[in-house]
Amino acid sequence: MALRLLAVILIVSLGVATAPVWLPAFGTALTEDDPPASADAALVLEGTGATATSVAEQWREQGLVRDVVIVEAPVKTHALVAYWSDFVRWGLAPPSPTLAEYLSVVRSPSTQAGQQATAALPALQAQQAHDVLVLGGGGIGSRLVERQVSDVLQPAGISSRIVRYSDGSRDPRVWYQNAEDRRAVLDGWLQVLVPYLSGYDADSGA
């Protein structure tokens, strides 16, 4: 009995002592950050960030992409269902700076990345896009976003890369220091390992 207790104490002590080595991996393993490369279109998903549309236009002006596709998903409260374009019309959000001839705005039934990619697919096909840059790399969960987007676009012959566009995101290596990041890591690993326990409903996007 004493030997077993000693073994447990040694294992726990070893785990605590080496935590700075293995603990960051739980956050970094959920991230993806591809380098920018020339592509046919930039894909801006709902929830990416307030400056994403401006960055997508900068990429277009720099010649990195030819077109921009923005996906809007419903923002739901107990009394309101609205989309990004509604907030633009109400003067509560800035419009996309991209000219209309290079811009497509599509609606997704939810913020789930796969459903957003499905909503964007007809617009990408109309633009004859064969590769896209998805804004939003580097953050916790970006690997899951890339996987879900790729699952939709790749069968249609469209490759995707998820690219960081801002250095304002928190460092995924220290995910355990922030409550929001801890929740994101937990939910991310639940989606990877046991998706049905993560609380995600594919029909509702919740």
NORTAJO-V277715 format. One record per residue. N is the residue number from 1. RES is the residue in one letter. PHI is phi in radians with two decimals (* if undefined). PSI is psi in degrees with one decimal (* if undefined). Layout:
n;res;phi;psi
N;RES;PHI;PSI
N;RES;PHI;PSI
//
This chain:
n;res;phi;psi
1;M;*;-43.6
2;A;-1.11;-38.2
3;L;-1.16;-38.8
4;R;-1.13;-43.4
5;L;-1.09;-40.8
6;L;-1.11;-40.1
7;A;-1.12;-41.5
8;V;-1.10;-43.2
9;I;-1.09;-41.1
10;L;-1.14;-41.9
11;I;-1.12;-45.1
12;V;-1.11;-42.4
13;S;-1.11;-40.4
14;L;-1.13;-41.0
15;G;-1.10;-42.4
16;V;-1.17;-42.2
17;A;-1.15;-33.9
18;T;-1.71;7.0
19;A;-0.95;-40.4
20;P;-1.05;-19.0
21;V;-1.50;-48.7
22;W;-1.67;-23.8
23;L;-1.11;-42.5
24;P;-1.03;-26.5
25;A;-1.10;-26.4
26;F;-1.14;-27.5
27;G;-1.57;-45.6
28;T;-1.20;-27.6
29;A;-1.19;-16.4
30;L;-1.69;6.7
31;T;-1.96;152.4
32;E;-2.46;138.4
33;D;-2.61;91.4
34;D;-1.42;148.3
35;P;-1.24;149.2
36;P;-1.08;146.8
37;A;-2.67;157.5
38;S;-1.04;138.3
39;A;-2.60;167.9
40;D;-1.35;-32.1
41;A;-2.61;155.0
42;A;-1.80;134.6
43;L;-1.96;116.8
44;V;-1.83;111.2
45;L;-1.54;151.8
46;E;-1.02;135.7
47;G;1.53;1.2
48;T;-1.15;-45.4
49;G;2.74;157.9
50;A;-1.16;-28.5
51;T;-1.70;4.2
52;A;-1.08;-39.3
53;T;-1.15;-36.5
54;S;-1.19;-39.7
55;V;-1.15;-41.4
56;A;-1.03;-40.0
57;E;-1.20;-36.6
58;Q;-1.06;-41.4
59;W;-1.07;-40.2
60;R;-1.17;-43.4
61;E;-1.15;-30.5
62;Q;-1.39;-6.8
63;G;1.47;9.6
64;L;-1.28;-35.8
65;V;-2.31;162.2
66;R;-1.71;-40.1
67;D;-2.27;166.8
68;V;-2.26;131.5
69;V;-2.08;123.0
70;I;-1.90;128.9
71;V;-1.82;127.0
72;E;-1.97;139.2
73;A;-2.15;157.8
74;P;-1.20;136.3
75;V;-1.72;116.5
76;K;-1.98;132.1
77;T;-2.20;-177.5
78;H;-1.18;-18.2
79;A;-2.19;2.4
80;L;-2.61;138.3
81;V;-2.21;116.0
82;A;-2.43;161.8
83;Y;-2.11;167.9
84;W;-0.94;-43.3
85;S;-1.10;-29.8
86;D;-1.15;-44.8
87;F;-1.13;-34.2
88;V;-1.12;-45.2
89;R;-1.12;-33.0
90;W;-1.44;-2.9
91;G;1.39;17.5
92;L;-1.74;-6.6
93;A;-2.53;145.7
94;P;-1.27;144.4
95;P;-1.28;164.9
96;S;-1.18;136.5
97;P;-1.38;-3.8
98;T;-1.30;134.7
99;L;-1.09;149.0
100;A;-1.00;-34.0
101;E;-1.24;-14.7
102;Y;-1.93;3.6
103;L;-2.07;136.4
104;S;-2.23;134.4
105;V;-2.09;123.6
106;V;-2.20;160.0
107;R;-1.96;137.2
108;S;-1.95;147.9
109;P;-1.24;-13.8
110;S;-2.74;176.9
111;T;-1.54;1.2
112;Q;-1.09;129.7
113;A;-1.05;-39.3
114;G;-1.11;-40.6
115;Q;-1.22;-34.4
116;Q;-1.16;-40.8
117;A;-1.12;-39.0
118;T;-1.09;-40.2
119;A;-1.16;-34.3
120;A;-1.39;-21.1
121;L;-0.98;-47.2
122;P;-1.04;-38.0
123;A;-1.17;-40.9
124;L;-1.13;-39.7
125;Q;-1.18;-37.8
126;A;-1.12;-31.0
127;Q;-1.46;-0.8
128;Q;0.97;42.8
129;A;-1.43;135.9
130;H;-1.96;-14.7
131;D;-2.63;146.8
132;V;-2.35;151.8
133;L;-1.84;123.2
134;V;-1.74;122.3
135;L;-1.30;139.8
136;G;2.18;19.4
137;G;-1.27;165.5
138;G;1.61;-17.2
139;G;-1.64;161.7
140;I;-1.08;128.0
141;G;1.69;-8.4
142;S;-1.15;-27.8
143;R;-1.15;-37.4
144;L;-1.19;-39.8
145;V;-1.06;-47.1
146;E;-1.07;-41.4
147;R;-1.11;-43.8
148;Q;-1.20;-39.8
149;V;-1.15;-44.1
150;S;-1.11;-36.3
151;D;-1.06;-28.7
152;V;-1.54;-45.7
153;L;-1.42;-36.3
154;Q;-1.07;-42.9
155;P;-1.07;-21.4
156;A;-1.57;6.4
157;G;1.43;21.8
158;I;-2.04;121.6
159;S;-1.56;155.1
160;S;-2.38;147.2
161;R;-2.31;133.8
162;I;-1.77;123.4
163;V;-2.15;135.2
164;R;-1.19;138.7
165;Y;-2.18;-0.1
166;S;-2.65;146.4
167;D;-1.68;13.5
168;G;-1.45;-8.0
169;S;-1.32;153.3
170;R;-1.28;154.0
171;D;-1.26;117.6
172;P;-1.15;-14.5
173;R;-1.25;-19.9
174;V;-2.06;40.1
175;W;-1.00;-30.4
176;Y;-1.27;-8.2
177;Q;-1.55;-6.8
178;N;-2.27;131.5
179;A;-1.09;-40.6
180;E;-1.13;-40.4
181;D;-1.19;-36.0
182;R;-1.09;-41.5
183;R;-1.14;-39.7
184;A;-1.13;-40.3
185;V;-1.15;-43.9
186;L;-1.08;-47.8
187;D;-1.13;-38.8
188;G;-1.09;-45.8
189;W;-1.22;-31.3
190;L;-1.12;-39.1
191;Q;-1.17;-35.0
192;V;-1.28;-46.2
193;L;-1.63;-45.6
194;V;-2.41;74.6
195;P;-0.99;-31.5
196;Y;-1.28;-13.1
197;L;-1.69;-2.2
198;S;-1.42;-5.7
199;G;1.45;8.8
200;Y;-1.56;131.7
201;D;-1.95;108.8
202;A;-1.10;-28.1
203;D;-1.32;-38.8
204;S;-1.68;-17.5
205;G;1.32;16.4
206;A;-1.79;*
//
